[in-house]
């Protein structure tokens, strides 16, 4: 393999520490939404709003990182597009479900629990040592 292709392949990888950090952030974000769902009383309390928005930011970071892992090979533009599309798709589905539900706190709690479980599953998986071209 030429030096150029080897450098390109190494540059395309997401560092394992960054991946693990994003997975831990996703776990905390999901747990924050789960706690906020139990405290949810219409969104007027600063504690529930703080948990909601902190969890939302952490979940978004987790989904951005997860989106970069969905494309193993390809142009950087494709990886960035998928990385941005995954959180947007998640937000659209959850926002639609929350607007349709009688109690949106339940939707945030279910979504938070799902993200937390998925983050735990990702944390339990071994980190890939190296991607192949």
Secondary structure, 3 states (H helix, E strand, C coil): CCHHHHHHHHHHCCCHHHHHHHHHHHHHHHHHHHHHHHHCCCCCCHHHHHHHHHHHHHHHHHHHHHHHHHCCCCCHHHHHHHHHHHHHHHHHHHHHHHHHCCCHHHHHHHHHHHHHHHHHHHHHCCCCCCCCC
